Amino acid sequence: MNFGKASVFIAVFVGAIFVLWEFVLLPMIDPAPGSGRTRACHDETSSPKSRISACSRHIGDNDPPSYGLEAVLCARAKAHVDDGQPDKAKADIARVFAMYPQSSCANSASGRMFLAEKKYEQAMAAYTKAIEGDSTSMGLWHQRAMARLQMSDREGAIADLRRALSIDPAFEASRRELKKLGVER
């Protein structure tokens, strides 16, 4: 084999590897929330409509189950809730539960939806299931506290807010809520 044929072979081989990586393997890998590919989807400082649009670019109707797809569907469900579209949120949540029946992120998205619908007992139950799957998320503890407050469970809310702050002492949302309740950390 001379250098011309070897160069063509190497170029074709590298191209095939790139296509395999970009269009087959990479979509199956869990893109971490906040990674370059899905950052705009998970950025809750953006408008709900822009988050929905960003997430939708990463979701196909026939995508195989993956934790990356789970994260993007959950982020889009939360954006739908924030945009006042609970039916669309329910569809994304149902799709995640079909893939992963014990999904912590789908339970979190359900909790958010129930809070928005003022179904506080269901919100608390959903956040409790989410916490069972991920007890290190200060946001889950904080959100469950918000549901507890709506149900007049002040002591339970205080305990959850303190738990959130034990995970991250700088978590400002929980600090503010405890201050509103007149409670020292």
N, C-alpha and C positions, 0 to 999 in steps of 0.2 A: 504494500500500500504506500503510495507516495504522499507527500505532505498536502497536496490539494484535496485528495480524497479523504484523508484523515481530518482535515479542517472542516469539510462539509459534514462528515460523520459526527464530529464533536458538536458542531453547531446544531444539527438536528437533534442530537441526544439532549443537549442542554435545553433546547426549546421544548422538547417533549416533557422533560422534568418540570420546567416552569409551568406548562399547561396543566400537568397532573397536580402540582402543588396549588396553583391559583384556583382551579375550577373543581377539583375533586377533594383534595385533602384539607385545604384551608377552610372551606365551608363547614367541615365536620368538626373542626377544632373549636373549643369553647373560647370565643373572643371575650376576654375579660371586660366587664363594664368599664368604660373609660378608655379602652384601647382605641387606637386611631380609627379603626373601622366602625366602631359603634359609639364613639364618644358623644356625638350630637344626640343620639337616641336616649342616652342615660342622663343628659345634662338637664337637671330639673330647674335650672335658672332660665332655660329657654322656654318659649311659649309652648303650650300643649300641642298646637297645630304643627309647629316646626319639629317637635319630638316625634309626633305621629308620622310625619313625612320621613324623617330620618330613619325611624325604625322600619317603616314599610319597605324601604329600599333593601333591607336585609332579610325579608321574609318572602318565601314563595309558598304557593298553595300545596306543593307536594314535597316540601323539604323533609328530609329524614330527621327523626328526633335527634337532638343534640343539646348539650347544656347551653351552647351559644344561642340556639334558637329559643330555648326556654327563657333566657335572660332578656332577649330582644322582645319576645311576646309579652313578658311581664312588664317591661318598660313601656311598651305601647299601650297595654291595658291601663296602666297608671295614668298615662297621658290622656287616654280616652275619658277616664274618670274626671281628670282635671278640666277637660274640655266639655264636660256635661253630656257625654255619650256613653251611658252605662251599658246599653245593649251591645255596643261594639267591644266594650271592655269585657263583658261576659263571654263573648265569642272567643276572645284571645285567652281568657282564663280557662275556659272549657278545653281549648286546644292543648294548653299546657298540662292540665289535669289528665287528659287522655294519654299524654306521653309519660308523665310522672305523677302518679296519684298522690304522692306525699310531698309535692313541691312546696318548699318554703316560700319561694318568690310568688307562686300563684296564690298561696294563702295570704301573703302580704298584700298582693293586688286586690284580692277579695275583701280583705279588711278595709282597704282604702275605699273600695266601692261601697261597702256597707256603711262606713262612716258618712260618706257623701249622701247616701240615701236615708240617713238617720236611723239605721237599723243597728243600734249600738250593741245589743247582745250578740248578734251575728258577727259584728266587727270584732268584738272581744274574743269570740270563739275562733275566728279566722286568725287573728294575731297570736292567740295561744298556740295554735297548730304551727304557725310560722316560727314561733320561738322554739318549739320542740325540735324543729329542724335546724335552727340557727340561733342559739342562745347568746351569741356574741355580737348581735346587731343591736346597737343602742337605739336605732330608729324603730325597730320592732317593739322594744320595751316602751319607748316614748309613745308610739301610736296606740298601743294597748292602754296606756295610761289615759290617753285622750278619750277612748271609748269608755273606760271606767268612770271618768269624770262626768260624762254625759249620763251615766247610769247612777250617779250620786254615790259612787263607791270611792270616797275620798281617800280612805286609808290604803286601798288597793292601788289607787293611782299614785299616791306618794311612794309606795314601795316600788312600783314600776319605774317611776322617774328616778328614784335613787339607784335602782339597778342600772338604768341607762347611764347615769353619771359614774357608776363604778366601772363601767366599760370604757367610757371616755369622759374624764372629769371636765373637759373643755366643751362638752356638748351644750351649746347655748340654749337650744330650744327647751331642754329639760330644766336647765337652770332658771329660765324665765318662768316656766310653769310652777316650779316649786316656790319661787318668789311671790307669784300671784296668790299662791295658797298660804302664804305667810309661814313657810317652812324653811328652816335652815337645812342645808345639805346634810 
